[in-house]
Amino acid sequence: MNPQRAGRLGKALIYASKTLLGALICWYGLLFLGVANPIWAVITVMIVSDPDVTTTLNLAEARAINTAVGCAVGLVTMLLFGYSPEASLFAAAFTVFVIMLIDRYPANWRLAPATVIILMDAGRLATSHREEITYALLRLIEIAVGCAVAIALAGLYTYLAKRKKHEPEAT
């Protein structure tokens, strides 16, 4: 195998293991804490993870900003109008409108209106207005956990890679 292909294979295996480990930590950690279906934490790990720690931090920052915007719009909409598919769609469209007016909005801006839908869709399962908000906040927590796990693993893997690079080779 040529060195370039071997390098790509090694990087792919490391990235795949980091993504799998992050997904497992989120899934089973949140299940242990009582979250019935922690899919949004796992999806966030997949969105935010990258082989490069700097890129992971940039993606996590963009995800955090987009999540904050999406959650703000989604929660305000839910507080004012409650959950309905129509309210979700109008809130997402409003989010796109606002984002397009902002110069230098972060990359992956499409996550903000998607977050509105993700957040507000939680209200579909609710039986009361209070429960709508509770479900929405739970999804927000899942996204935050996914970001934190992805950043922590990026830092750990980078530390281990630097440490391995500086170890003396056995002769």
Residue, then its C-alpha position, 0 to 999 in steps of 0.5 A: m500500500n502506498p504511503q498516501r493511501a495508508g495515511r488516508l486509511g489511518k485518518a479515516l479509521i481515527y475519524a470513524s472511531k472518534t465519531l462512533l465513540g462520540a455517538l456511543i457516549c451521547w446515546y448511552g450517557l443520555l439514556f442513562l440520564g433518562v433521555a428516552n431517544p437521544i438522537w439529536a445528540v448523536i446527530t450533533v456529534m456527526i455534524v460537528s466532528d471532524p478529523d481536525v480539532t480546529t475545524t471541530l471547534n469552528l463547526a461547534e461554534a457555528r452549530a452553537i450560534n445556529t442552535a441559539v438562533g433556532c432555539a430562540v425563534g422556536l421557543v418564542t414561537m411556541l410561547l406565543f402560538g404553541y406547536s403546530p406544523e404551520a407555526s413551525l414552518f413559518a418560524a423556519a421561514f422567518t429564521v431564513f429571512v433574518i439570517m439572510l439580512i445578517d452580514r457574515y453569518p456563520a457557516n452552516w446557516r441552514l442549521a438554524p431553520a432546521t433547529v427551529i423545526i427540530l425544536m418545535d417538532a418536539g411539541r408534537l408529542a406534548t399534551s400541554h403548553r408546558e410540556e411543549i417547552t419542556y420537550a423543546l428544552l430537552r432537545l436543546i440540551e441534547i444538541a449541547v451535549g453532542c457539541a460538548v462530546a465532539i469537542a472533548l473527543a477532538g481535544l483528546y484525540t489531538y492530545l493523543a496524536k501529539r503525544k504519540k508523535h513525540e514518543p521515541e521510537a523503539t529500536 
